[in-house]
Amino acid sequence: MQLFSSPTSPFVRKIRVLIREKGATDKVRETVVAALSDPAELHAANPLGQVPALLLDNGRQIINSPLICQFLDEELGGHKLIPPFGEPHWDDMRLQTIGDGIAEAAVSLSFEGMRPEEQRSPVWTGRWQRAVSRSLDLLEEEAAGLEGDLTLGRIAVACALGYLDFRHDYLGWRNGRPTLTAWYEKISGRPAFKETAPA
Ligand SMILES: N[C@@H](CCC(=O)N[C@@H](CS)C(=O)NCC(=O)O)C(=O)O
């Protein structure tokens, strides 16, 4: 199977971390593409033109990072990163959604920053920044719940925080969030996170 990838995308990073945590790098071939240049091979794998996209050997497309993670968690075998159905499952999916939501707002801020200054929207920029800030405050409040075995939700949150460091350092996400900061320092020391850090 082939993963259309980017070294900077927080959504791709979730999948790259999951693959490494499962010790399955030999089972997925990675192809780095520049989504914004609209390569035909990416469109053949994902009509939405976004990375990540997974193309199976039988031609089936698996798209959107939560779905790709769900598929690979089953398909690659090994230690499960998505808790089985029941409360822990839904709590972890909620956590993934918050992590992905922070990443989505942060990626929107990055794309907005690429536009000529006079075309940028202060309304949307403010809205995305407030969404990030509120979500981080909630994670700080709930940081005790981040402790424990590695799960997909925790991977998603850590990838979002790593992306904030990479592209939006000026937001100072650590300020006033000591528990979340301490948790992040621990999780980002895992080899799977070190190997996939955006550069
Ligand atoms: N919901 C998607 C988001 C993926 C996404 O936004 N990917 C960005 C890169 S970080 C992208 O490819 N953007 C190109 C575009 O939207 O045209 C997922 O979780 O996979």
The ligand as a Gaussian input file, in Angstrom:
#p B3LYP/6-31G(d) Opt

LIG

0 1
 N       -9.343000      16.103000       7.381000
 C       -8.150000      15.801000       6.637000
 C       -7.284000      17.056000       6.568000
 C       -6.094000      16.879000       5.640000
 C       -5.459000      18.209000       5.279000
 O       -5.954000      19.297000       5.586000
 N       -4.321000      18.128000       4.575000
 C       -3.647000      19.320000       4.113000
 C       -2.158000      19.277000       4.443000
 S       -1.882000      19.467000       6.170000
 C       -3.748000      19.368000       2.601000
 O       -3.419000      18.415000       1.929000
 N       -4.232000      20.495000       2.079000
 C       -4.326000      20.723000       0.665000
 C       -5.691000      21.207000       0.288000
 O       -6.578000      21.282000       1.159000
 O       -5.873000      21.509000      -0.890000
 C       -7.405000      14.653000       7.298000
 O       -7.532000      14.491000       8.529000
 O       -6.746000      13.870000       6.587000

